[in-house]
């Protein structure tokens, strides 16, 4: 992203989310073939941000890896 875009008044939003599917060829079957891995949240990006992540591990595991 170009920092000049912020000076021009541009606003950017980001989302990270995922679903688990039973297999690569599964068709939608009202949540019987898939489930949430992570429900996304929209975040307004600011110039000072360097990363935005979504993970399926618990916080203790995540903290031990970072």
VMD Tcl script that builds the backbone (N, CA, C; Angstrom):
set m [mol new atoms 198]
animate dup $m
set s [atomselect $m all]
$s set {name element resname resid chain x y z} {
  {N N UNK 1 A 0.840 -1.179 0.000}
  {CA C UNK 1 A 0.000 0.000 0.000}
  {C C UNK 1 A 0.880 1.236 0.000}
  {N N UNK 2 A 0.434 2.210 -0.671}
  {CA C UNK 2 A 1.186 3.452 -0.795}
  {C C UNK 2 A 0.752 4.425 0.307}
  {N N UNK 3 A 1.679 4.859 1.179}
  {CA C UNK 3 A 1.323 5.817 2.227}
  {C C UNK 3 A 0.683 7.088 1.675}
  {N N UNK 4 A 0.976 7.446 0.435}
  {CA C UNK 4 A 0.369 8.644 -0.154}
  {C C UNK 4 A -1.144 8.484 -0.273}
  {N N UNK 5 A -1.634 7.246 -0.390}
  {CA C UNK 5 A -3.070 7.018 -0.474}
  {C C UNK 5 A -3.778 7.488 0.792}
  {N N UNK 6 A -3.132 7.327 1.948}
  {CA C UNK 6 A -3.724 7.783 3.199}
  {C C UNK 6 A -3.824 9.306 3.213}
  {N N UNK 7 A -2.797 9.949 2.713}
  {CA C UNK 7 A -2.823 11.413 2.678}
  {C C UNK 7 A -3.916 11.907 1.744}
  {N N UNK 8 A -4.256 11.097 0.736}
  {CA C UNK 8 A -5.303 11.479 -0.211}
  {C C UNK 8 A -6.691 11.162 0.346}
  {N N UNK 9 A -6.760 10.571 1.551}
  {CA C UNK 9 A -8.040 10.292 2.187}
  {C C UNK 9 A -8.560 8.887 1.954}
  {N N UNK 10 A -7.782 8.022 1.313}
  {CA C UNK 10 A -8.223 6.645 1.081}
  {C C UNK 10 A -8.297 5.894 2.408}
  {N N UNK 11 A -9.266 4.972 2.520}
  {CA C UNK 11 A -9.402 4.120 3.703}
  {C C UNK 11 A -9.441 2.677 3.225}
  {N N UNK 12 A -8.714 1.796 3.902}
  {CA C UNK 12 A -8.606 0.406 3.516}
  {C C UNK 12 A -9.118 -0.484 4.636}
  {N N UNK 13 A -9.827 -1.551 4.275}
  {CA C UNK 13 A -10.359 -2.512 5.234}
  {C C UNK 13 A -9.822 -3.887 4.860}
  {N N UNK 14 A -9.513 -4.706 5.890}
  {CA C UNK 14 A -8.996 -6.051 5.664}
  {C C UNK 14 A -9.809 -7.052 6.463}
  {N N UNK 15 A -9.868 -8.287 5.942}
  {CA C UNK 15 A -10.577 -9.365 6.608}
  {C C UNK 15 A -9.750 -10.647 6.463}
  {N N UNK 16 A -9.717 -11.470 7.502}
  {CA C UNK 16 A -9.076 -12.785 7.438}
  {C C UNK 16 A -10.055 -13.798 8.025}
  {N N UNK 17 A -10.363 -14.854 7.267}
  {CA C UNK 17 A -11.308 -15.872 7.717}
  {C C UNK 17 A -11.035 -17.170 6.958}
  {N N UNK 18 A -11.605 -18.271 7.455}
  {CA C UNK 18 A -11.425 -19.561 6.780}
  {C C UNK 18 A -12.528 -20.518 7.211}
  {N N UNK 19 A -12.766 -21.526 6.362}
  {CA C UNK 19 A -13.706 -22.611 6.656}
  {C C UNK 19 A -12.988 -23.936 6.486}
  {N N UNK 20 A -13.400 -24.928 7.276}
  {CA C UNK 20 A -12.963 -26.300 7.065}
  {C C UNK 20 A -13.986 -26.977 6.162}
  {N N UNK 21 A -13.534 -27.691 5.140}
  {CA C UNK 21 A -14.421 -28.440 4.255}
  {C C UNK 21 A -14.077 -29.920 4.365}
  {N N UNK 22 A -15.083 -30.783 4.228}
  {CA C UNK 22 A -14.856 -32.222 4.363}
  {C C UNK 22 A -13.897 -32.753 3.296}
  {N N UNK 23 A -13.931 -32.195 2.086}
  {CA C UNK 23 A -12.962 -32.519 1.043}
  {C C UNK 23 A -13.027 -31.459 -0.048}
  {N N UNK 24 A -12.081 -31.526 -0.993}
  {CA C UNK 24 A -11.970 -30.490 -2.031}
  {C C UNK 24 A -13.152 -30.429 -2.980}
  {N N UNK 25 A -13.913 -31.509 -3.109}
  {CA C UNK 25 A -15.029 -31.512 -4.055}
  {C C UNK 25 A -16.396 -31.426 -3.371}
  {N N UNK 26 A -16.424 -31.234 -2.061}
  {CA C UNK 26 A -17.692 -31.172 -1.329}
  {C C UNK 26 A -18.521 -29.980 -1.783}
  {N N UNK 27 A -19.819 -30.201 -1.914}
  {CA C UNK 27 A -20.748 -29.120 -2.253}
  {C C UNK 27 A -21.382 -28.609 -0.965}
  {N N UNK 28 A -21.840 -27.374 -1.012}
  {CA C UNK 28 A -22.507 -26.769 0.140}
  {C C UNK 28 A -23.718 -27.616 0.532}
  {N N UNK 29 A -23.807 -27.974 1.820}
  {CA C UNK 29 A -24.916 -28.775 2.316}
  {C C UNK 29 A -25.352 -28.256 3.684}
  {N N UNK 30 A -25.598 -26.963 3.749}
  {CA C UNK 30 A -26.128 -26.329 4.967}
  {C C UNK 30 A -25.312 -26.683 6.209}
  {N N UNK 31 A -24.010 -26.483 6.140}
  {CA C UNK 31 A -23.056 -26.688 7.239}
  {C C UNK 31 A -22.785 -28.141 7.584}
  {N N UNK 32 A -23.239 -29.118 6.766}
  {CA C UNK 32 A -22.883 -30.516 6.998}
  {C C UNK 32 A -21.564 -30.863 6.325}
  {N N UNK 33 A -21.174 -30.115 5.317}
  {CA C UNK 33 A -19.929 -30.394 4.592}
  {C C UNK 33 A -18.800 -29.443 4.985}
  {N N UNK 34 A -19.096 -28.446 5.785}
  {CA C UNK 34 A -18.051 -27.508 6.190}
  {C C UNK 34 A -18.374 -26.901 7.553}
  {N N UNK 35 A -17.381 -26.275 8.144}
  {CA C UNK 35 A -17.549 -25.577 9.411}
  {C C UNK 35 A -16.550 -24.445 9.496}
  {N N UNK 36 A -16.763 -23.561 10.434}
  {CA C UNK 36 A -15.877 -22.406 10.586}
  {C C UNK 36 A -14.530 -22.805 11.171}
  {N N UNK 37 A -13.479 -22.298 10.575}
  {CA C UNK 37 A -12.142 -22.398 11.159}
  {C C UNK 37 A -11.834 -21.095 11.883}
  {N N UNK 38 A -12.305 -20.012 11.328}
  {CA C UNK 38 A -12.144 -18.697 11.924}
  {C C UNK 38 A -13.124 -17.736 11.288}
  {N N UNK 39 A -13.882 -17.043 12.095}
  {CA C UNK 39 A -14.848 -16.086 11.590}
  {C C UNK 39 A -14.150 -14.745 11.470}
  {N N UNK 40 A -14.186 -14.192 10.278}
  {CA C UNK 40 A -13.462 -12.959 10.007}
  {C C UNK 40 A -14.078 -11.734 10.655}
  {N N UNK 41 A -13.234 -10.797 10.929}
  {CA C UNK 41 A -13.649 -9.486 11.419}
  {C C UNK 41 A -13.010 -8.447 10.523}
  {N N UNK 42 A -13.786 -7.484 10.128}
  {CA C UNK 42 A -13.247 -6.411 9.300}
  {C C UNK 42 A -12.479 -5.442 10.187}
  {N N UNK 43 A -11.296 -5.079 9.747}
  {CA C UNK 43 A -10.464 -4.131 10.490}
  {C C UNK 43 A -10.071 -2.992 9.565}
  {N N UNK 44 A -10.187 -1.787 10.072}
  {CA C UNK 44 A -9.730 -0.620 9.341}
  {C C UNK 44 A -8.211 -0.568 9.446}
  {N N UNK 45 A -7.533 -0.593 8.307}
  {CA C UNK 45 A -6.072 -0.569 8.310}
  {C C UNK 45 A -5.554 0.845 8.504}
  {N N UNK 46 A -4.499 0.944 9.264}
  {CA C UNK 46 A -3.874 2.234 9.534}
  {C C UNK 46 A -2.427 2.181 9.036}
  {N N UNK 47 A -1.816 3.308 8.751}
  {CA C UNK 47 A -0.452 3.315 8.187}
  {C C UNK 47 A 0.589 2.623 9.074}
  {N N UNK 48 A 0.370 2.578 10.388}
  {CA C UNK 48 A 1.358 1.997 11.289}
  {C C UNK 48 A 1.237 0.475 11.411}
  {N N UNK 49 A 0.224 -0.158 10.826}
  {CA C UNK 49 A 0.058 -1.604 10.901}
  {C C UNK 49 A 1.113 -2.295 10.056}
  {N N UNK 50 A 1.615 -3.419 10.538}
  {CA C UNK 50 A 2.582 -4.202 9.788}
  {C C UNK 50 A 2.077 -5.607 9.492}
  {N N UNK 51 A 1.106 -6.116 10.277}
  {CA C UNK 51 A 0.563 -7.448 10.011}
  {C C UNK 51 A -0.846 -7.573 10.583}
  {N N UNK 52 A -1.573 -8.523 10.030}
  {CA C UNK 52 A -2.920 -8.852 10.492}
  {C C UNK 52 A -3.085 -10.337 10.226}
  {N N UNK 53 A -3.446 -11.116 11.237}
  {CA C UNK 53 A -3.413 -12.569 11.125}
  {C C UNK 53 A -4.696 -13.217 11.616}
  {N N UNK 54 A -4.895 -14.463 11.175}
  {CA C UNK 54 A -5.945 -15.323 11.686}
  {C C UNK 54 A -5.306 -16.684 11.907}
  {N N UNK 55 A -5.556 -17.303 13.046}
  {CA C UNK 55 A -4.981 -18.615 13.335}
  {C C UNK 55 A -6.026 -19.498 13.996}
  {N N UNK 56 A -5.812 -20.801 13.956}
  {CA C UNK 56 A -6.724 -21.747 14.608}
  {C C UNK 56 A -6.121 -22.347 15.878}
  {N N UNK 57 A -4.916 -21.929 16.247}
  {CA C UNK 57 A -4.304 -22.455 17.472}
  {C C UNK 57 A -4.750 -21.620 18.679}
  {N N UNK 58 A -4.670 -22.237 19.869}
  {CA C UNK 58 A -5.045 -21.509 21.083}
  {C C UNK 58 A -3.984 -20.467 21.402}
  {N N UNK 59 A -4.321 -19.529 22.266}
  {CA C UNK 59 A -3.432 -18.397 22.537}
  {C C UNK 59 A -2.105 -18.833 23.170}
  {N N UNK 60 A -2.102 -19.876 24.020}
  {CA C UNK 60 A -0.853 -20.325 24.648}
  {C C UNK 60 A 0.125 -20.857 23.587}
  {N N UNK 61 A -0.390 -21.634 22.627}
  {CA C UNK 61 A 0.466 -22.147 21.541}
  {C C UNK 61 A 0.965 -21.011 20.680}
  {N N UNK 62 A 0.089 -20.083 20.359}
  {CA C UNK 62 A 0.481 -18.938 19.532}
  {C C UNK 62 A 1.566 -18.130 20.230}
  {N N UNK 63 A 1.379 -17.843 21.519}
  {CA C UNK 63 A 2.360 -17.037 22.267}
  {C C UNK 63 A 3.719 -17.717 22.336}
  {N N UNK 64 A 3.749 -19.056 22.375}
  {CA C UNK 64 A 5.031 -19.764 22.437}
  {C C UNK 64 A 5.787 -19.736 21.109}
  {N N UNK 65 A 5.083 -19.447 20.029}
  {CA C UNK 65 A 5.711 -19.427 18.699}
  {C C UNK 65 A 6.140 -18.030 18.269}
  {N N UNK 66 A 5.601 -17.042 18.879}
  {CA C UNK 66 A 5.867 -15.657 18.428}
  {C C UNK 66 A 7.066 -15.098 19.135}
}
mol reanalyze $m
mol bondsrecalc $m
mol representation Tube
mol addrep $m
